[in-house]
Amino acid sequence: MKRVDTIARVRRAFHVQGWSVKRIARELHVSRSTMRKILRLDETDFGYERARQPTPQIADEAFRRIAYLHAVEKAAQGSPPDKRAEIRQAEAKPAFDGLEAWLNTQLQDNRAKAPSRRSPFRPDRAGATAPVHRLRNP
Protein backbone atom coordinates (compact mmCIF):
# COMPACT_ATOMS: atom_id res chain seq x y z
CA MET A 1 0.00 0.00 0.00
CA LYS A 2 1.48 3.31 -1.05
CA ARG A 3 0.82 6.45 0.90
CA VAL A 4 -0.39 9.70 -0.59
CA ASP A 5 3.01 11.38 -0.27
CA THR A 6 4.73 8.59 -2.23
CA ILE A 7 2.09 8.78 -4.95
CA ALA A 8 2.57 12.57 -5.15
CA ARG A 9 6.37 12.22 -5.38
CA VAL A 10 6.06 9.67 -8.21
CA ARG A 11 3.65 11.85 -10.19
CA ARG A 12 5.73 15.00 -9.62
CA ALA A 13 8.95 13.27 -10.69
CA PHE A 14 7.34 11.94 -13.86
CA HIS A 15 5.16 14.86 -14.99
CA VAL A 16 6.99 17.92 -13.63
CA GLN A 17 10.62 16.89 -13.47
CA GLY A 18 10.46 14.64 -16.52
CA TRP A 19 12.21 11.65 -14.93
CA SER A 20 12.05 8.26 -16.64
CA VAL A 21 10.17 5.37 -15.10
CA LYS A 22 13.44 3.54 -14.44
CA ARG A 23 14.98 6.53 -12.65
CA ILE A 24 11.89 7.04 -10.48
CA ALA A 25 11.90 3.35 -9.55
CA ARG A 26 15.57 3.49 -8.64
CA GLU A 27 15.52 6.73 -6.64
CA LEU A 28 12.12 6.48 -4.93
CA HIS A 29 12.29 2.73 -4.27
CA VAL A 30 8.99 1.98 -5.98
CA SER A 31 8.58 -0.94 -8.37
CA ARG A 32 7.99 -0.05 -11.99
CA SER A 33 4.68 -1.91 -12.10
CA THR A 34 3.42 -0.01 -9.06
CA MET A 35 4.63 3.23 -10.59
CA ARG A 36 2.80 2.57 -13.84
CA LYS A 37 -0.34 1.87 -11.84
CA ILE A 38 0.09 5.19 -10.00
CA LEU A 39 0.58 7.09 -13.25
CA ARG A 40 -2.26 5.33 -15.08
CA LEU A 41 -4.95 5.77 -12.41
CA ASP A 42 -6.19 8.98 -10.83
CA GLU A 43 -6.53 7.57 -7.34
CA THR A 44 -4.60 8.91 -4.37
CA ASP A 45 -4.86 5.80 -2.19
CA PHE A 46 -4.08 2.26 -3.27
CA GLY A 47 -5.16 0.38 -0.17
CA TYR A 48 -6.74 -3.00 0.26
CA GLU A 49 -9.40 -3.53 2.88
CA ARG A 50 -10.97 -6.87 3.64
CA ALA A 51 -14.74 -6.99 3.64
CA ARG A 52 -14.72 -9.01 6.86
CA GLN A 53 -11.76 -8.98 9.22
CA PRO A 54 -10.96 -12.35 10.81
CA THR A 55 -11.16 -12.41 14.58
CA PRO A 56 -8.09 -13.65 16.42
CA GLN A 57 -9.82 -16.12 18.73
CA ILE A 58 -6.64 -17.36 20.37
CA ALA A 59 -5.51 -13.85 21.23
CA ASP A 60 -8.92 -12.94 22.67
CA GLU A 61 -8.84 -15.96 24.98
CA ALA A 62 -5.26 -15.24 26.06
CA PHE A 63 -6.11 -11.59 26.79
CA ARG A 64 -9.14 -12.65 28.82
CA ARG A 65 -7.06 -15.02 30.96
CA ILE A 66 -4.24 -12.50 31.45
CA ALA A 67 -6.73 -9.76 32.34
CA TYR A 68 -8.11 -12.02 35.08
CA LEU A 69 -4.60 -12.48 36.51
CA HIS A 70 -4.11 -8.72 36.38
CA ALA A 71 -7.40 -8.17 38.23
CA VAL A 72 -6.33 -10.60 40.97
CA GLU A 73 -3.02 -8.76 41.39
CA LYS A 74 -4.79 -5.41 41.47
CA ALA A 75 -7.21 -6.66 44.13
CA ALA A 76 -4.29 -7.93 46.24
CA GLN A 77 -2.45 -4.63 45.94
CA GLY A 78 -2.16 -2.76 49.24
CA SER A 79 -2.81 -5.87 51.33
CA PRO A 80 -0.26 -7.13 53.84
CA PRO A 81 2.29 -9.58 52.37
CA ASP A 82 0.77 -12.67 54.01
CA LYS A 83 -2.71 -11.75 52.73
CA ARG A 84 -1.30 -11.14 49.19
CA ALA A 85 0.34 -14.57 49.22
CA GLU A 86 -2.94 -16.12 50.35
CA ILE A 87 -4.92 -14.38 47.56
CA ARG A 88 -2.33 -15.40 44.96
CA GLN A 89 -2.41 -19.03 46.08
CA ALA A 90 -6.20 -19.14 46.14
CA GLU A 91 -6.98 -17.29 42.91
CA ALA A 92 -3.94 -16.50 40.78
CA LYS A 93 -2.13 -19.84 40.97
CA PRO A 94 -5.03 -21.91 39.54
CA ALA A 95 -5.65 -19.25 36.88
CA PHE A 96 -1.95 -19.18 35.94
CA ASP A 97 -1.77 -22.99 35.83
CA GLY A 98 -4.86 -22.99 33.61
CA LEU A 99 -3.29 -20.37 31.33
CA GLU A 100 -0.08 -22.39 31.06
CA ALA A 101 -1.97 -25.60 30.26
CA TRP A 102 -4.13 -23.80 27.69
CA LEU A 103 -1.06 -22.26 26.00
CA ASN A 104 0.64 -25.67 25.82
CA THR A 105 -2.51 -27.15 24.26
CA GLN A 106 -2.64 -24.32 21.70
CA LEU A 107 1.02 -24.83 20.86
CA GLN A 108 0.52 -28.56 20.30
CA ASP A 109 -2.61 -27.95 18.21
CA ASN A 110 -0.82 -25.40 16.04
CA ARG A 111 2.14 -27.73 15.54
CA ALA A 112 -0.22 -30.51 14.47
CA LYS A 113 -2.00 -28.22 11.97
CA ALA A 114 1.19 -26.76 10.50
CA PRO A 115 2.51 -28.40 7.34
CA SER A 116 5.67 -30.40 7.65
CA ARG A 117 8.80 -28.37 7.10
CA ARG A 118 10.99 -31.36 6.41
CA SER A 119 13.23 -30.83 3.44
CA PRO A 120 12.63 -33.24 0.54
CA PHE A 121 16.40 -33.77 0.45
CA ARG A 122 16.74 -34.88 4.06
CA PRO A 123 16.61 -38.67 4.22
CA ASP A 124 13.68 -40.11 6.17
CA ARG A 125 15.08 -43.61 6.10
CA ALA A 126 18.56 -45.03 6.17
CA GLY A 127 19.98 -45.15 2.66
CA ALA A 128 17.55 -42.62 1.15
CA THR A 129 19.47 -39.80 -0.50
CA ALA A 130 17.09 -38.06 -2.91
CA PRO A 131 13.38 -37.45 -3.35
CA VAL A 132 11.42 -40.24 -5.02
CA HIS A 133 10.67 -38.18 -8.16
CA ARG A 134 14.42 -37.81 -8.77
CA LEU A 135 15.04 -41.54 -8.53
CA ARG A 136 12.73 -42.41 -11.40
CA ASN A 137 14.11 -42.80 -14.87
CA PRO A 138 12.78 -40.35 -17.49
Backbone as a printed PyTorch tensor [residue, N CA C, xyz], in Angstrom:
tensor([[[  0.8460,  -1.1570,   0.0000],
         [  0.0000,   0.0000,   0.0000],
         [  0.8990,   1.2290,   0.0000]],

        [[  0.6950,   2.0850,  -0.9420],
         [  1.4820,   3.3110,  -1.0510],
         [  0.7120,   4.4680,  -0.4520]],

        [[  1.4460,   5.2940,   0.2740],
         [  0.8160,   6.4500,   0.8960],
         [  0.6900,   7.5850,  -0.0960]],

        [[ -0.0940,   8.5610,   0.2790],
         [ -0.3880,   9.7000,  -0.5870],
         [  0.8850,  10.4670,  -0.9370]],

        [[  1.7960,  10.6210,   0.0150],
         [  3.0140,  11.3800,  -0.2650],
         [  3.8970,  10.6660,  -1.2890]],

        [[  3.9540,   9.3430,  -1.2370],
         [  4.7310,   8.5930,  -2.2280],
         [  4.1090,   8.7280,  -3.6110]],

        [[  2.8000,   8.6370,  -3.6740],
         [  2.0880,   8.7820,  -4.9450],
         [  2.3450,  10.1720,  -5.5260]],

        [[  2.3190,  11.1950,  -4.6780],
         [  2.5690,  12.5660,  -5.1470],
         [  3.9990,  12.7200,  -5.6500]],

        [[  4.9710,  12.1190,  -4.9440],
         [  6.3660,  12.2200,  -5.3820],
         [  6.5830,  11.5370,  -6.7280]],

        [[  5.9260,  10.3740,  -6.9340],
         [  6.0570,   9.6690,  -8.2120],
         [  5.4860,  10.5120,  -9.3400]],

        [[  4.2910,  11.0380,  -9.1390],
         [  3.6550,  11.8490, -10.1900],
         [  4.4380,  13.1340, -10.4730]],

        [[  4.9530,  13.7780,  -9.4320],
         [  5.7300,  15.0010,  -9.6160],
         [  7.0250,  14.7090, -10.3680]],

        [[  7.6880,  13.6250, -10.0160],
         [  8.9470,  13.2740, -10.6910],
         [  8.7140,  12.9700, -12.1580]],

        [[  7.6080,  12.3090, -12.4770],
         [  7.3440,  11.9380, -13.8640],
         [  6.8470,  13.1160, -14.6890]],

        [[  5.8040,  13.8090, -14.1940],
         [  5.1650,  14.8600, -14.9890],
         [  5.9030,  16.1990, -14.9410]],

        [[  6.3860,  16.6060, -13.7820],
         [  6.9850,  17.9210, -13.6330],
         [  8.4900,  17.8860, -13.9300]],

        [[  9.1750,  16.9400, -13.3030],
         [ 10.6230,  16.8910, -13.4650],
         [ 11.0540,  16.1200, -14.7010]],

        [[ 10.1570,  15.3540, -15.2880],
         [ 10.4630,  14.6370, -16.5150],
         [ 11.3680,  13.4260, -16.3460]],

        [[ 11.3770,  12.8260, -15.1690],
         [ 12.2090,  11.6460, -14.9340],
         [ 11.6460,  10.4460, -15.6810]],

        [[ 12.5010,   9.4980, -16.0100],
         [ 12.0540,   8.2560, -16.6400],
         [ 11.5030,   7.3180, -15.5670]],

        [[ 10.7540,   6.3430, -16.0170],
         [ 10.1720,   5.3670, -15.0980],
         [ 11.2760,   4.6250, -14.3530]],

        [[ 12.3290,   4.2710, -15.0500],
         [ 13.4390,   3.5440, -14.4440],
         [ 14.1320,   4.3810, -13.3600]],

        [[ 14.3290,   5.6540, -13.6220],
         [ 14.9800,   6.5320, -12.6530],
         [ 14.1130,   6.7220, -11.4110]],

        [[ 12.8160,   6.8890, -11.6170],
         [ 11.8940,   7.0400, -10.4770],
         [ 11.9220,   5.7770,  -9.6220]],

        [[ 11.8810,   4.6240, -10.2720],
         [ 11.9000,   3.3550,  -9.5450],
         [ 13.1770,   3.2230,  -8.7230]],

        [[ 14.2830,   3.6090,  -9.3020],
         [ 15.5650,   3.4910,  -8.6350],
         [ 15.6840,   4.4660,  -7.4610]],

        [[ 15.2950,   5.7030,  -7.6560],
         [ 15.5230,   6.7270,  -6.6360],
         [ 14.4320,   6.7870,  -5.5660]],

        [[ 13.2010,   6.4280,  -5.9150],
         [ 12.1180,   6.4820,  -4.9270],
         [ 11.7880,   5.1200,  -4.3350]],

        [[ 12.4930,   4.0970,  -4.7820],
         [ 12.2880,   2.7300,  -4.2670],
         [ 10.8420,   2.2500,  -4.4380]],

        [[ 10.3380,   2.4350,  -5.6340],
         [  8.9900,   1.9800,  -5.9830],
         [  9.1340,   1.0910,  -7.2080]],

        [[  8.4690,  -0.0510,  -7.2110],
         [  8.5810,  -0.9410,  -8.3690],
         [  7.9690,  -0.2760,  -9.6050]],

        [[  8.4700,  -0.6660, -10.7500],
         [  7.9910,  -0.0450, -11.9900],
         [  6.5260,  -0.3630, -12.2430]],

        [[  6.0980,  -1.5750, -11.8850],
         [  4.6820,  -1.9090, -12.0980],
         [  3.7780,  -1.0720, -11.1960]],

        [[  4.1910,  -0.8590,  -9.9660],
         [  3.4150,  -0.0050,  -9.0590],
         [  3.4030,   1.4290,  -9.5650]],

        [[  4.5430,   1.8740, -10.0720],
         [  4.6310,   3.2340, -10.5870],
         [  3.7240,   3.4320, -11.7900]],

        [[  3.6950,   2.4740, -12.6720],
         [  2.8040,   2.5730, -13.8380],
         [  1.3490,   2.6210, -13.3940]],

        [[  1.0190,   1.8550, -12.3850],
         [ -0.3410,   1.8690, -11.8420],
         [ -0.6650,   3.2520, -11.2770]],

        [[  0.2890,   3.8500, -10.5640],
         [  0.0850,   5.1910,  -9.9990],
         [ -0.1250,   6.2060, -11.1080]],

        [[  0.6760,   6.1230, -12.1690],
         [  0.5840,   7.0910, -13.2540],
         [ -0.6630,   6.8880, -14.1110]],

        [[ -1.1110,   5.6420, -14.2290],
         [ -2.2590,   5.3340, -15.0820],
         [ -3.5810,   5.7270, -14.4180]],

        [[ -3.6970,   5.5000, -13.1120],
         [ -4.9500,   5.7700, -12.4070],
         [ -4.9150,   7.1300, -11.7360]],

        [[ -6.0800,   7.6740, -11.4620],
         [ -6.1870,   8.9830, -10.8330],
         [ -6.3920,   8.8990,  -9.3270]],

        [[ -6.2710,   7.7380,  -8.7610],
         [ -6.5340,   7.5690,  -7.3380],
         [ -5.3580,   8.0760,  -6.5120]],

        [[ -5.6540,   8.4500,  -5.2690],
         [ -4.5950,   8.9090,  -4.3670],
         [ -4.3350,   7.9170,  -3.2520]],

        [[ -5.0620,   6.8140,  -3.2190],
         [ -4.8570,   5.8030,  -2.1940],
         [ -5.0320,   4.4310,  -2.8170]],

        [[ -4.0150,   3.6010,  -2.7120],
         [ -4.0830,   2.2590,  -3.2670],
         [ -4.0750,   1.2380,  -2.1360]],

        [[ -5.0670,   1.2810,  -1.3130],
         [ -5.1560,   0.3760,  -0.1750],
         [ -6.0410,  -0.8060,  -0.4740]],

        [[ -5.8960,  -1.8170,   0.3580],
         [ -6.7360,  -3.0000,   0.2650],
         [ -7.3800,  -3.2030,   1.6220]],

        [[ -8.6690,  -3.3210,   1.6350],
         [ -9.3950,  -3.5260,   2.8800],
         [-10.2670,  -4.7640,   2.7340]],

        [[-10.1390,  -5.6650,   3.6730],
         [-10.9670,  -6.8680,   3.6440],
         [-12.4030,  -6.5030,   3.9710]],

        [[-13.3230,  -7.2280,   3.3570],
         [-14.7360,  -6.9870,   3.6410],
         [-15.0540,  -7.4030,   5.0740]],

        [[-14.4750,  -8.5110,   5.5100],
         [-14.7190,  -9.0070,   6.8650],
         [-13.3790,  -9.3740,   7.4800]],

        [[-13.0170,  -8.7050,   8.5510],
         [-11.7550,  -8.9780,   9.2180],
         [-11.8790, -10.2460,  10.0550]],

        [[-10.9100, -11.1480,   9.9710],
         [-10.9600, -12.3480,  10.8080],
         [-10.7090, -11.9770,  12.2690]],

        [[-11.3490, -12.6820,  13.1610],
         [-11.1630, -12.4070,  14.5790],
         [-10.1040, -13.3430,  15.1400]],

        [[ -9.1280, -12.8100,  15.8350],
         [ -8.0870, -13.6550,  16.4230],
         [ -8.5960, -14.3040,  17.7050]],

        [[ -9.1780, -15.4720,  17.5920],
         [ -9.8170, -16.1160,  18.7280],
         [ -8.8120, -16.5210,  19.8050]],

        [[ -7.6440, -16.9520,  19.3910],
         [ -6.6410, -17.3590,  20.3710],
         [ -6.1900, -16.1540,  21.1830]],

        [[ -5.9590, -15.0500,  20.5230],
         [ -5.5100, -13.8460,  21.2290],
         [ -6.5850, -13.3460,  22.1950]],

        [[ -7.8400, -13.3870,  21.7890],
         [ -8.9170, -12.9390,  22.6730],
         [ -8.9560, -13.7690,  23.9540]],

        [[ -8.8260, -15.0750,  23.8090],
         [ -8.8450, -15.9610,  24.9770],
         [ -7.6310, -15.6950,  25.8670]],

        [[ -6.4650, -15.5260,  25.2740],
         [ -5.2560, -15.2440,  26.0630],
         [ -5.3960, -13.9170,  26.8060]],

        [[ -5.9010, -12.8920,  26.1360],
         [ -6.1060, -11.5900,  26.7910],
         [ -7.1020, -11.6980,  27.9380]],

        [[ -8.1430, -12.4800,  27.7590],
         [ -9.1390, -12.6500,  28.8190],
         [ -8.5070, -13.2830,  30.0520]],

        [[ -7.7020, -14.3260,  29.8360],
         [ -7.0570, -15.0180,  30.9550],
         [ -6.0180, -14.1270,  31.6460]],

        [[ -5.2560, -13.3870,  30.8740],
         [ -4.2400, -12.5020,  31.4450],
         [ -4.9040, -11.3420,  32.1880]],

        [[ -6.0060, -10.8480,  31.6680],
         [ -6.7310,  -9.7640,  32.3360],
         [ -7.2450, -10.2260,  33.7000]],

        [[ -7.6670, -11.4900,  33.7990],
         [ -8.1150, -12.0210,  35.0790],
         [ -6.9510, -12.0330,  36.0800]],

        [[ -5.7730, -12.4770,  35.6300],
         [ -4.5980, -12.4770,  36.5100],
         [ -4.2540, -11.0540,  36.9620]],

        [[ -4.3660, -10.1160,  36.0420],
         [ -4.1070,  -8.7180,  36.3750],
         [ -5.1110,  -8.2090,  37.4180]],

        [[ -6.3720,  -8.5930,  37.2650],
         [ -7.4000,  -8.1710,  38.2270],
         [ -7.1310,  -8.7560,  39.6110]],

        [[ -6.6610,  -9.9820,  39.6740],
         [ -6.3310, -10.5960,  40.9660],
         [ -5.1860,  -9.8330,  41.6250]],

        [[ -4.1600,  -9.5130,  40.8440],
         [ -3.0230,  -8.7620,  41.3900],
         [ -3.4490,  -7.3720,  41.8550]],

        [[ -4.3270,  -6.7420,  41.1010],
         [ -4.7890,  -5.4070,  41.4670],
         [ -5.6140,  -5.4600,  42.7580]],

        [[ -6.4080,  -6.5150,  42.9180],
         [ -7.2060,  -6.6630,  44.1320],
         [ -6.3110,  -6.9200,  45.3470]],

        [[ -5.1970,  -7.6170,  45.1350],
         [ -4.2900,  -7.9350,  46.2420],
         [ -3.3830,  -6.7640,  46.5970]],

        [[ -3.3280,  -5.7750,  45.7330],
         [ -2.4530,  -4.6300,  45.9450],
         [ -2.8610,  -3.8810,  47.2120]],

        [[ -1.8800,  -3.5100,  48.0250],
         [ -2.1650,  -2.7640,  49.2440],
         [ -2.4520,  -3.6510,  50.4410]],

        [[ -2.5920,  -4.9380,  50.2180],
         [ -2.8130,  -5.8670,  51.3260],
         [ -1.4730,  -6.2070,  51.9730]],

        [[ -1.5080,  -6.6840,  53.2070],
         [ -0.2620,  -7.1290,  53.8370],
         [  0.3310,  -8.3170,  53.0640]],

        [[  1.6350,  -8.5290,  53.1590],
         [  2.2860,  -9.5830,  52.3710],
         [  1.6910, -10.9730,  52.5630]],

        [[  1.3360, -11.3350,  53.7910],
         [  0.7740, -12.6710,  54.0080],
         [ -0.6050, -12.8080,  53.3680]],

        [[ -1.3820, -11.7420,  53.3700],
         [ -2.7060, -11.7470,  52.7300],
         [ -2.5580, -11.8250,  51.2020]],

        [[ -1.5630, -11.0900,  50.6460],
         [ -1.2990, -11.1380,  49.1950],
         [ -0.9290, -12.5580,  48.7720]],

        [[ -0.0720, -13.1940,  49.5450],
         [  0.3360, -14.5680,  49.2250],
         [ -0.8580, -15.5100,  49.2710]],

        [[ -1.7400, -15.2950,  50.2190],
         [ -2.9350, -16.1230,  50.3470],
         [ -3.8720, -15.9340,  49.1400]],

        [[ -4.0630, -14.6810,  48.7210],
         [ -4.9160, -14.3780,  47.5570],
         [ -4.3100, -14.9900,  46.2910]],

        [[ -2.9960, -14.8470,  46.1450],
         [ -2.3330, -15.4000,  44.9640],
         [ -2.4640, -16.9170,  44.9070]],

        [[ -2.2970, -17.5740,  46.0580],
         [ -2.4140, -19.0300,  46.0820],
         [ -3.8410, -19.4820,  45.7900]],

        [[ -4.8080, -18.7380,  46.3020],
         [ -6.2030, -19.1440,  46.1440],
         [ -6.7520, -18.8430,  44.7510]],

        [[ -6.3670, -17.7010,  44.1630],
         [ -6.9810, -17.2860,  42.9060],
         [ -6.0250, -17.2670,  41.7170]],

        [[ -4.8400, -16.6770,  41.9190],
         [ -3.9430, -16.4980,  40.7790],
         [ -3.2500, -17.7900,  40.3710]],

        [[ -2.8550, -18.6170,  41.3280],
         [ -2.1340, -19.8400,  40.9710],
         [ -2.9730, -20.7670,  40.0960]],

        [[ -4.2440, -21.0600,  40.4400],
         [ -5.0300, -21.9080,  39.5400],
         [ -5.2580, -21.2620,  38.1700]],

        [[ -5.4340, -19.9350,  38.1560],
         [ -5.6450, -19.2500,  36.8840],
         [ -4.3770, -19.3040,  36.0400]],

        [[ -3.2210, -19.1220,  36.6730],
         [ -1.9540, -19.1820,  35.9400],
         [ -1.6880, -20.5930,  35.4320]],

        [[ -1.9500, -21.5970,  36.2720],
         [ -1.7650, -22.9890,  35.8330],
         [ -2.6910, -23.3150,  34.6630]],

        [[ -3.9220, -22.7910,  34.7200],
         [ -4.8560, -22.9920,  33.6130],
         [ -4.3810, -22.3070,  32.3420]],

        [[ -3.8290, -21.0910,  32.4870],
         [ -3.2850, -20.3730,  31.3310],
         [ -2.1250, -21.1450,  30.7160]],

        [[ -1.2350, -21.6420,  31.5560],
         [ -0.0780, -22.3920,  31.0580],
         [ -0.5180, -23.6710,  30.3330]],

        [[ -1.4760, -24.3850,  30.9030],
         [ -1.9710, -25.6030,  30.2620],
         [ -2.6570, -25.2780,  28.9350]],

        [[ -3.4410, -24.1990,  28.9190],
         [ -4.1310, -23.7970,  27.6910],
         [ -3.1250, -23.4150,  26.6090]],

        [[ -2.0820, -22.6510,  26.9760],
         [ -1.0610, -22.2640,  26.0030],
         [ -0.3360, -23.4810,  25.4400]],

        [[ -0.0090, -24.4410,  26.3050],
         [  0.6390, -25.6680,  25.8200],
         [ -0.2580, -26.4390,  24.8620]],

        [[ -1.5510, -26.4780,  25.1500],
         [ -2.5070, -27.1480,  24.2560],
         [ -2.5670, -26.4300,  22.9150]],

        [[ -2.6110, -25.0880,  22.9450],
         [ -2.6420, -24.3170,  21.7000],
         [ -1.3800, -24.5490,  20.8820]],

        [[ -0.2370, -24.6050,  21.5470],
         [  1.0240, -24.8350,  20.8600],
         [  1.0350, -26.2010,  20.1870]],

        [[  0.5700, -27.2110,  20.8850],
         [  0.5170, -28.5560,  20.3040],
         [ -0.4690, -28.6150,  19.1470]],

        [[ -1.6230, -27.9650,  19.2950],
         [ -2.6130, -27.9510,  18.2100],
         [ -2.0610, -27.2620,  16.9760]],

        [[ -1.3740, -26.1370,  17.1750],
         [ -0.8210, -25.4040,  16.0370],
         [  0.2980, -26.1840,  15.3640]],

        [[  1.0970, -26.9030,  16.1390],
         [  2.1430, -27.7320,  15.5380],
         [  1.5370, -28.8570,  14.7160]],

        [[  0.4300, -29.4150,  15.1950],
         [ -0.2180, -30.5060,  14.4700],
         [ -0.8430, -30.0060,  13.1720]],

        [[ -1.3530, -28.7800,  13.1590],
         [ -1.9990, -28.2200,  11.9740],
         [ -0.9990, -27.7120,  10.9470]],

        [[  0.1910, -27.3380,  11.4040],
         [  1.1900, -26.7590,  10.4960],
         [  1.7110, -27.8220,   9.5360]],

        [[  1.9530, -27.4370,   8.2850],
         [  2.5080, -28.4040,   7.3390],
         [  3.9290, -28.7740,   7.7330]],

        [[  4.3310, -29.9280,   7.3260],
         [  5.6720, -30.3960,   7.6480],
         [  6.7110, -29.5160,   6.9610]],

        [[  7.7470, -29.2030,   7.6760],
         [  8.8010, -28.3680,   7.1010],
         [ 10.0310, -29.1940,   6.7640]],

        [[  9.8730, -30.4820,   6.7130],
         [ 10.9940, -31.3590,   6.4070],
         [ 11.4150, -31.1570,   4.9620]],

        [[ 12.6860, -31.0210,   4.7730],
         [ 13.2270, -30.8330,   3.4380],
         [ 13.0800, -32.1160,   2.6350]],

        [[ 12.7410, -32.0180,   1.3400],
         [ 12.6350, -33.2360,   0.5400],
         [ 13.9950, -33.9000,   0.3280]],

        [[ 15.0760, -33.2120,   0.6350],
         [ 16.3980, -33.7750,   0.4490],
         [ 16.9570, -34.4110,   1.7120]],

        [[ 16.2790, -34.2440,   2.8270],
         [ 16.7350, -34.8760,   4.0610],
         [ 16.2160, -36.3080,   4.0720]],

        [[ 17.0650, -37.2870,   4.2580],
         [ 16.6070, -38.6730,   4.2150],
         [ 15.7130, -39.0090,   5.4010]],

        [[ 14.5800, -39.6410,   5.1210],
         [ 13.6800, -40.1060,   6.1720],
         [ 14.0760, -41.4940,   6.6520]],

        [[ 14.6940, -42.2510,   5.7680],
         [ 15.0800, -43.6130,   6.0970],
         [ 16.5750, -43.7690,   5.8200]],

        [[ 17.1430, -44.7610,   6.4180],
         [ 18.5560, -45.0310,   6.1730],
         [ 18.7440, -45.4160,   4.7070]],

        [[ 19.6980, -44.8240,   4.0590],
         [ 19.9820, -45.1510,   2.6640],
         [ 19.2790, -44.2640,   1.6670]],

        [[ 18.2610, -43.5060,   2.0750],
         [ 17.5500, -42.6200,   1.1450],
         [ 18.3740, -41.3570,   0.9670]],

        [[ 18.6250, -40.9710,  -0.2720],
         [ 19.4720, -39.8040,  -0.5020],
         [ 18.8010, -38.7370,  -1.3350]],

        [[ 17.7360, -39.0380,  -2.0420],
         [ 17.0940, -38.0650,  -2.9090],
         [ 15.5890, -38.2840,  -2.8900]],

        [[ 14.8230, -37.2680,  -3.2690],
         [ 13.3760, -37.4540,  -3.3460],
         [ 13.0210, -38.5270,  -4.3640]],

        [[ 11.8540, -39.1260,  -4.1720],
         [ 11.4240, -40.2360,  -5.0160],
         [ 11.3330, -39.8080,  -6.4860]],

        [[ 10.8340, -38.5940,  -6.7600],
         [ 10.6690, -38.1800,  -8.1560],
         [ 12.0100, -38.0450,  -8.8590]],

        [[ 13.1060, -37.8980,  -8.1270],
         [ 14.4170, -37.8080,  -8.7700],
         [ 15.0290, -39.1750,  -8.9950]],

        [[ 14.4940, -40.2000,  -8.3590],
         [ 15.0420, -41.5370,  -8.5300],
         [ 14.4740, -42.2340,  -9.7520]],

        [[ 13.3520, -41.7640, -10.2310],
         [ 12.7250, -42.4060, -11.4010],
         [ 13.4960, -42.0960, -12.6720]],

        [[ 13.4830, -43.0200, -13.5930],
         [ 14.1140, -42.7970, -14.8720],
         [ 13.1710, -42.0390, -15.7860]],

        [[ 13.6710, -41.1220, -16.6100],
         [ 12.7780, -40.3460, -17.4860],
         [ 12.2280, -41.1570, -18.6240]]])
